């Protein structure tokens, strides 16, 4: 048995208290405790504590510390259950304590994976250019169940996906005027795939925005790419030079006719 000799308020945290006890060798600091736990166990000067009571109080105080950490973490934005779990693990909280905290937060409706997932999909759909594939992957990483994912992704309907993908396509075509039409299309498809859009949405977006370049614009593009290729291949001459230039420009998506026209133009200059 040990006797509580003094309880003082911590200077830096008014919600925590330092408990001093006498173990038979005089007063010494024993532990700190949250105000809620102090009140729950009605701790006061002169009270005797056995080992079991001490361990129980410490366990409840650890739960309270973990709970306060979780609430502060939730104050910044909504979190999934897995995010809370991972956060408390990083704070070196034991798993039994984390389970108690998550149970309490769920009961208080501070944690609700379904509501979190719905809010996440809406936010990503309205504020980013991510497609449903990327959003689904991110929610999986946050511990959202597959059954929930299928339901909440309905918050990002097909018409909205097409609208977003089309805007991405429009900006892409405006910025990549120095590429051949073929390469532009291939690169755009890759961009939209990486952003998580389906083949169906990509096909619609590309068809909606694909620009049929005028002959002059395509010629400008091959001149730009041709000069870049020439700088790399200028050490070659004659037939070998022409063949390597043709190969380089063909890989860039230009037609054989256009390549021949460009090479003839260059030879005449």
C-alpha positions as CSV (number, residue, x, y, z in Angstrom):
1,X,0.0,0.0,0.0
2,X,1.0,3.6,-0.6
3,X,-0.6,6.8,0.6
4,X,-1.3,9.9,-1.5
5,X,0.5,12.8,0.2
6,X,-0.1,15.6,-2.2
7,X,-1.8,16.5,-5.5
8,X,-0.8,19.5,-7.5
9,X,-1.9,21.1,-10.8
10,X,0.7,21.1,-13.6
11,X,1.8,24.6,-14.6
12,X,1.8,24.0,-18.4
13,X,-1.5,21.9,-18.4
14,X,-4.2,22.9,-16.0
15,X,-6.1,19.7,-16.9
16,X,-3.4,17.4,-15.6
17,X,-2.3,16.8,-12.0
18,X,0.9,15.5,-10.4
19,X,0.3,12.9,-7.6
20,X,2.9,12.4,-4.8
21,X,2.9,9.4,-2.6
22,X,4.6,7.9,0.4
23,X,5.8,4.3,-0.2
24,X,7.2,4.1,3.4
25,X,10.3,6.1,2.7
26,X,8.9,9.6,2.5
27,X,7.0,11.6,-0.1
28,X,8.0,11.3,-3.7
29,X,6.4,12.0,-7.2
30,X,4.4,9.0,-8.3
31,X,2.5,9.8,-11.5
32,X,0.5,12.4,-13.4
33,X,-3.2,12.1,-14.2
34,X,-5.9,13.7,-16.2
35,X,-8.6,15.7,-14.4
36,X,-11.4,13.4,-15.5
37,X,-9.6,10.3,-14.2
38,X,-8.8,12.2,-10.9
39,X,-12.5,12.9,-10.5
40,X,-13.6,9.4,-11.5
41,X,-11.5,7.7,-8.9
42,X,-12.0,10.6,-6.4
43,X,-8.3,10.7,-5.6
44,X,-7.3,12.9,-2.6
45,X,-4.7,13.4,0.0
46,X,-4.5,10.6,2.5
47,X,-6.1,7.9,0.2
48,X,-4.4,4.5,0.1
49,X,-3.7,2.8,-3.3
50,X,-2.9,-0.8,-3.8
51,X,-1.1,-2.1,-6.9
52,X,-4.3,-3.1,-8.7
53,X,-5.9,0.3,-8.2
54,X,-2.6,2.0,-9.3
55,X,-2.5,0.0,-12.5
56,X,-6.2,0.6,-13.2
57,X,-5.8,4.3,-12.8
58,X,-2.8,4.4,-15.1
59,X,-4.7,2.4,-17.7
60,X,-7.6,4.8,-17.6
61,X,-5.3,7.8,-17.8
62,X,-3.6,6.3,-20.8
63,X,-7.0,6.0,-22.5
64,X,-7.7,9.6,-21.6
65,X,-4.4,10.8,-23.1
66,X,-5.0,8.8,-26.3
67,X,-8.6,10.1,-26.5
68,X,-7.4,13.7,-26.2
69,X,-4.8,13.2,-28.9
70,X,-7.4,11.7,-31.2
71,X,-9.9,14.5,-30.6
72,X,-7.2,17.1,-31.4
73,X,-6.3,15.2,-34.5
74,X,-10.0,15.1,-35.5
75,X,-10.3,18.8,-34.9
76,X,-8.4,19.6,-38.1
77,X,-10.7,17.5,-40.4
78,X,-12.7,14.4,-40.6
79,X,-10.7,11.1,-40.3
80,X,-11.3,7.5,-41.0
81,X,-11.0,4.9,-38.3
82,X,-7.7,3.6,-39.8
83,X,-6.2,7.1,-39.8
84,X,-7.0,7.5,-36.1
85,X,-5.6,4.0,-35.4
86,X,-2.4,4.7,-37.3
87,X,-2.0,8.2,-35.7
88,X,-2.2,6.7,-32.2
89,X,0.2,3.9,-33.1
90,X,2.7,6.6,-34.1
91,X,2.2,8.2,-30.7
92,X,3.2,4.8,-29.2
93,X,-0.2,4.0,-27.7
94,X,-0.9,0.4,-27.0
95,X,-3.4,-1.4,-29.2
96,X,-5.9,-2.2,-26.3
97,X,-6.0,1.5,-25.5
98,X,-6.5,2.4,-29.1
99,X,-9.4,0.0,-29.4
100,X,-11.0,1.6,-26.3
101,X,-10.6,5.1,-27.8
102,X,-11.9,4.2,-31.2
103,X,-14.9,2.5,-29.6
104,X,-15.6,5.6,-27.6
105,X,-15.2,8.0,-30.6
106,X,-17.5,5.8,-32.7
107,X,-20.1,5.8,-30.0
108,X,-19.9,9.6,-29.8
109,X,-20.2,9.7,-33.6
110,X,-16.8,11.4,-34.0
111,X,-15.8,8.6,-36.3
112,X,-18.0,7.3,-39.1
113,X,-16.2,5.7,-42.0
114,X,-19.3,6.0,-44.3
115,X,-19.8,9.7,-43.6
116,X,-16.1,10.3,-43.9
117,X,-16.0,8.5,-47.3
118,X,-18.9,10.4,-48.7
119,X,-17.4,13.7,-47.6
120,X,-14.0,12.7,-49.1
121,X,-15.4,11.8,-52.5
122,X,-17.4,15.0,-52.7
123,X,-14.4,17.2,-51.7
124,X,-12.0,15.5,-54.2
125,X,-14.6,15.6,-57.0
126,X,-15.3,19.3,-56.5
127,X,-11.9,20.6,-55.7
128,X,-9.4,18.4,-57.6
129,X,-9.0,16.9,-61.0
130,X,-8.7,13.4,-59.7
131,X,-10.8,10.7,-61.3
132,X,-12.8,8.0,-59.4
133,X,-10.0,5.4,-59.8
134,X,-7.5,7.5,-57.8
135,X,-10.1,8.6,-55.2
136,X,-11.0,4.9,-54.7
137,X,-7.4,4.0,-54.2
138,X,-6.9,6.8,-51.7
139,X,-9.9,5.7,-49.7
140,X,-8.7,2.1,-49.7
141,X,-5.4,3.3,-48.1
142,X,-7.5,5.0,-45.5
143,X,-9.1,1.7,-44.6
144,X,-12.5,2.2,-46.2
145,X,-14.3,-1.2,-47.0
146,X,-14.9,-2.2,-50.6
147,X,-18.7,-2.3,-50.0
148,X,-18.6,1.3,-48.8
149,X,-16.4,2.4,-51.7
150,X,-18.9,1.1,-54.3
151,X,-21.7,3.1,-52.6
152,X,-19.9,6.4,-52.0
153,X,-18.4,6.7,-55.5
154,X,-21.9,7.3,-56.7
155,X,-21.3,10.8,-55.3
156,X,-19.1,11.3,-58.3
157,X,-21.5,10.7,-61.2
158,X,-20.5,10.0,-64.8
159,X,-21.6,13.4,-66.2
160,X,-19.4,15.1,-63.6
161,X,-16.4,12.8,-64.5
162,X,-16.8,13.6,-68.2
163,X,-17.0,17.4,-67.5
164,X,-13.8,17.3,-65.4
165,X,-11.9,15.0,-67.9
166,X,-13.0,17.3,-70.8
167,X,-11.6,20.4,-69.0
168,X,-8.3,18.6,-68.4
169,X,-8.3,17.7,-72.1
170,X,-8.9,21.2,-73.2
171,X,-6.0,22.6,-71.1
172,X,-3.8,19.8,-72.3
173,X,-4.4,20.5,-76.0
174,X,-3.7,24.2,-75.5
175,X,-0.4,23.5,-73.8
176,X,0.9,20.8,-76.2
177,X,0.7,22.5,-79.6
178,X,4.2,21.4,-80.6
179,X,3.3,17.7,-80.7
180,X,1.7,15.8,-83.5
181,X,-2.0,15.1,-83.2
182,X,-1.3,11.4,-82.7
183,X,1.2,12.0,-79.8
184,X,-1.1,14.6,-78.3
185,X,-3.9,12.1,-78.1
186,X,-1.7,9.3,-76.7
187,X,-0.2,11.6,-74.0
188,X,-3.7,12.9,-73.0
189,X,-5.0,9.4,-72.7
190,X,-2.1,8.5,-70.4
191,X,-2.6,11.7,-68.3
192,X,-6.3,10.9,-67.8
193,X,-5.6,7.2,-66.9
194,X,-3.1,8.3,-64.3
195,X,-5.7,10.6,-62.8
196,X,-8.0,7.7,-62.4
197,X,-10.6,8.1,-65.2
198,X,-12.1,5.1,-66.9
199,X,-11.6,4.2,-70.6
200,X,-15.2,5.2,-71.3
201,X,-14.8,8.7,-69.8
202,X,-11.4,9.1,-71.5
203,X,-12.8,8.2,-74.9
204,X,-15.6,10.7,-74.6
205,X,-13.3,13.5,-73.3
206,X,-10.8,13.0,-76.1
207,X,-13.5,12.9,-78.8
208,X,-15.1,16.0,-77.3
209,X,-11.9,18.0,-77.3
210,X,-9.7,16.5,-80.0
211,X,-8.6,19.3,-82.2
212,X,-8.1,18.5,-85.9
213,X,-5.0,20.5,-86.6
214,X,-4.9,22.6,-89.7
215,X,-2.1,21.7,-92.2
216,X,-0.1,24.7,-91.2
217,X,-0.3,23.9,-87.5
218,X,0.8,20.3,-88.1
219,X,3.7,21.6,-90.2
220,X,4.7,24.0,-87.4
221,X,4.7,21.1,-85.0
222,X,6.9,18.9,-87.2
223,X,9.3,21.8,-87.8
224,X,9.7,22.2,-84.0
225,X,10.2,18.4,-83.4
226,X,12.4,18.2,-86.6
227,X,14.8,20.8,-85.4
228,X,15.1,19.0,-82.1
229,X,15.8,15.7,-83.9
230,X,18.3,17.4,-86.2
231,X,20.4,18.6,-83.3
232,X,20.8,15.1,-82.1
233,X,21.4,13.6,-85.6
234,X,23.5,16.2,-87.3
235,X,26.6,14.0,-87.1
236,X,25.0,11.7,-89.7
237,X,25.0,12.5,-93.4
238,X,23.1,11.6,-96.6
239,X,20.9,8.5,-96.7
240,X,21.7,7.5,-93.0
241,X,20.7,11.0,-91.8
242,X,17.4,10.9,-93.8
243,X,16.5,7.4,-92.4
244,X,17.2,8.3,-88.8
245,X,15.3,11.6,-89.2
246,X,12.3,9.7,-90.6
247,X,12.4,7.2,-87.8
248,X,12.6,9.9,-85.1
249,X,9.7,11.9,-86.6
250,X,7.6,8.8,-87.2
251,X,7.9,7.9,-83.5
252,X,6.7,11.4,-82.8
253,X,3.4,10.6,-84.5
254,X,3.9,12.4,-87.9
255,X,2.8,10.8,-91.1
256,X,5.3,9.7,-93.8
257,X,3.9,12.3,-96.2
258,X,4.4,15.1,-93.8
259,X,7.9,13.9,-92.9
260,X,8.9,13.8,-96.5
261,X,7.6,17.3,-97.0
262,X,9.5,18.5,-94.0
263,X,12.8,16.9,-95.1
264,X,12.4,18.3,-98.6
265,X,11.7,21.8,-97.2
266,X,14.8,21.5,-95.0
267,X,17.0,20.4,-97.9
268,X,15.8,23.3,-100.0
269,X,16.6,25.9,-97.3
